[in-house]
Amino acid sequence: MVLSPSPSLSTPKHSFLPHHLCFRNQSRSMLNHKKCRIRGKFQGFACATSTPTSQNGFCRRDLVLFGLSSSLSIMLPSLDSLAEEELKMASLVDDINSYSYLYPVELPSKKFLFKWVESRKPERYSSAAPLSPDARLRIVSERVDIIDNLIISVSIGPPNSQFIKTKDKKTWTAKDVADSVLSDKSALRVTSSQRMAESSVLDAHSSEIDGEPYWYYEYLVRKSPTKTAQEANLYRHYVASTAERDGYFYSLNASTLSRQWNKMGPFLEKTVASFRLIPPTENYVPPYKDPWRFW
């Protein structure tokens, strides 16, 4: 059952991903590392400047750049201010697969409305669209904002034994879970290692919620479903959360183009942080029930 946005939508109380998931805007800094020196993981970067012409270490170029940055900081809101301002979110509850999450619908202070379209309504695992030729990983629901190039999807699939070697999920690392999910995420008839080569995991960590582990990760995909895919610096930037139940991974992925991450990333992070597996109802259909039934 999907709950549509209503006038009573309220701001979620979830902070960003538990235990400071460091999702920051790194796609450009990674791709331009030859020009810039990274100061620590997922932090700001410093570029070399021209030779100083005075004893205090400043040069003419520094003064000009300082003046420009000061002017821009006055005219443009910071990312922190965008993330902290009131954001209205709606709730999606999937009784068939027993999970829920929040997604952004409106930014009142900017008079901005997200333009979501439900491209795939929630459906049982056995009839869901496969993400790879072996049909292990399947999309059970999806919504897109075509105008702003945003995608939120939930997929279900069994762990990949190449990365998950035991049944004790307390021993699974976030990186292993991320690799397991991404190894099955491809529409191409390629090997798991080739599918993983399409992606770059930037960060991964886990957190325990209500006694259950949730694994969070951030990654880039070196291809884009747009006409400008030929651009060498065009990636899709993803954040994701995965939980396990009944021997299957339930994963929520939220993404946008890398060049839009500064603007949209903080909102997608809130969606990922809100993802939860909920107690099953009588409508719940476990993934292992008729897994090869496509109707």
N, C-alpha and C positions, 0 to 999 in steps of 0.2 A: 504494500500500500504506500503510495507516495503522498506526502502532505504538501500541498501547494503553498506558496508564499501568501501570507495574509497580513493585514494592517497591524496585527499584534506582534509581528516579528520583533524579537529583542536581540540585543547584543549578547553573544555567547560569553560565558565566563571562562572559557578555556584560554589559558595563556598559550604561547607558542609551544612547540613540541617539548615534552617533558625533558628535564635535564639539559636544557640549552642546546637543542639541535641547531648546529651552526649552519643554517641555510643562508648563505649570503651570495651576493652577486659576483660569482667568480668565473663565469664562462669567459668573459672578455679578458680578465687578468690571466687566466690559464692560457688562452690562445695568443696572448701577447707577452709571454714571459720572457722573450728575448729582449724586450724593451724595458721591462720593469722588474724590480727585485721584490719578491714577495716577502713580507715581514710576518711570518707565522701563518699557520693554516687558517684560511677563510678570514683573513683580516685585510686591512688596507694595503696599498702598495705604494712604493716611492719610485719615482723616475729620476734619472740623472738630469741635472740642470747645467747651465753654462757656467763657465769659470767665474767666480766672484770677482768684482772689480773694486771692492772696498774691504777694509779690515773687519767689518762686522759680519761678513759672510753673505751679504745681499748683493744681487746683481740687478741690472735693469730688467731682465726677463722675469726675475722673481717678483719684482715690484708690480709689473704689469699683470702677471698671473694672479698675484694676491688681490689686486684691485678687481679683476674679473670675477674671481671666486667669491669675493665679498659681496659684489653686486648680485650675483646669481643666488647666493644664500638668502638674500633679502627678498628676491622676486619669487623663488621657487621653494615650496615646502620640502622639508627633509623627509627621507623614507620613514624615520621614526614617527614623525608627526602624522604621516599618512596611515601608518599601521595602528597608531593609538587612537585616531579619531573614530567616532561612532560608526560602526559597520553593522548593517542589518543582515541577518542570515536566516535562511529557511532550513527546515529539517527534512531529510529523507529517511524513511524507515522502510526497510525491505523485510517483510514478514516471511517471504519465501526462503530467503537465505539467512535471515536473522542477523542483520547488522544495521547500523545507522550512522549518519554523519550530517554535518551542517555545511551549507554552501552559501557564499555571499550573494545577495540580491540587490542591495542598494547602499550607496554612500551618500546619505542625505546632505552633508555639508558641501559636497561637490555637485549635488544634483545629478549624480551618476547612477544609472541603472544597468545591471548586468542583464544580458540578453540570452538567457539559457533556453535551450531546446532539448527536450528529452529524446535523444537519438535512439536509445535502447531502454525500454522499460524493464524493470526487474523481472527476471525469469529464472527457472531452475537450471542448475548446472548442466544437466543432460541435454537440454535444448539450446544452450547458449552458444554464441559464435566463438569458434576456436581462434586462438592467437598464433598458433603454429600448426604445421601439417600433422603433427602427431596428436593434436586436439587435447593435449594435457591441460594447458592453461586456457581458460575461456572467460570472455567478458560477460558478466551477468547483469550489468547495468551501465549506462553511460549518459552523460549530458554534455553538451557543447555550447559554447558561445562563439559563433562563427565570426561575428564582428570583431571581437577582441581576441580571437584565436586562443580560447581557453578550452581545456578538456578535463573532465573529471570522470573517471571510470573505476569500476570495481571488478576485479577478476578473481577467479577461484581455480586452484590447481594443486596437485600433489607435490610434495617436495621432490627435488632432484637429488637422487642418491649420490651423484657425483660430489655434491657439496654438503648435504645433510646425511651424515653417516650413522647417526644413532637416533633412537626414538625419544631420548631424553631431551626435551626442548630447552631445558635449563642450560644445556651445554652448547646450544647453537649461538653462534655470534651473529651480530647484525650484518656483517659483511657476507657471511656464508648464506644467510637468508636472502639478502639482496642478490647475490650471484645466482642462487637457485631460481628465484623468480625471473630474473632478467634472461637467464639461459633459455627459458621457454617462451620468451616474449619476442616473437618474430613471425611475420607472415611468409617469410622466404623459406625455401627448402634448403636449409643450411644446417651445419652442426651447431651444437650448443656453444662451443668456443667461438665460432664465427658470429653467433648472435650476440655474445658477450662483447665481442670486439666493436660492435656498433655503439656500445654504451661505455661511459666513464663514470664510475661511482666516486663522488666527491666527498661524501661523509656518510657514516652509518653508525648507529648506536641503538641501544635498547632501553626500555623502561618498563617497570612493572605497574600495571593498573588493575585494581580489583583482584590482585593475586595472579594475574596472567601477564606474560611477557608480550610486549608490542615492540616490533623492530621498525626503526625509522631510517630512511636513507634518502639521499639526494643524488641525482645523476643527470648526465647530459646524454642526448642521443644525437649521433652525427648524421642525421637525416631529418628532413622536414616535409610534411605533406602540403607544401606550397609550391607555387611556380618559381619561387626564388631559391629553390633548393641548391642551385648551382653555386651559390655564394659559399665560399670556403669557410666563412666565419658564422654561418647560420646554423644554430643548434636548436633543439627543443630542450627546455630546462624542466626537469621533473622533481617533485617531492613525493614521497610515498610512505605508507604505513602498512605493515603486514602483521596479522595475527593468525594463530593456528587453532583449528577445531576439527575433530573427527578425522584427523590425519590429512587435512587439506589446509593450504595457505589461502587466507582471504586477504587480498591486497587492494588498497585504494591508491590510485595514482592521479596526481593533478599536475598539469603542465601548461606551459605557454612558450612562445618563441623566446630565445635567449635575450634578444634585444628588448623585450617587454618585461623582463624579470624585475627590474627595479620598480616598475609600476604595479605589477600584478602579483609578484611573488609573495609578499606579506599576506595577501588575502588567501592564496592557495595554501600557505602554511597553516593558517587557522583551520581550513577544511581538513587537512591531513591530521592535525592534532585532535580533531573532534571524532575521528573514526573509532567506532566501538562495535564489538560483537555483543549482541543482546540475547537475553534468554529466549530460547525457541518457543514458539506457540504451536498450535495445531496446524498452522499453515506452513510450517517449516518443512522443507524437502532437503534432506542431507545429500551432499554431492555423490556419495557412494551408492545412492539408490538409482538403479538403471543408468549408470554413467555413460553408456554408449547409445542411449536412446535419444534421437535427434528430433522427435516430434512430440 
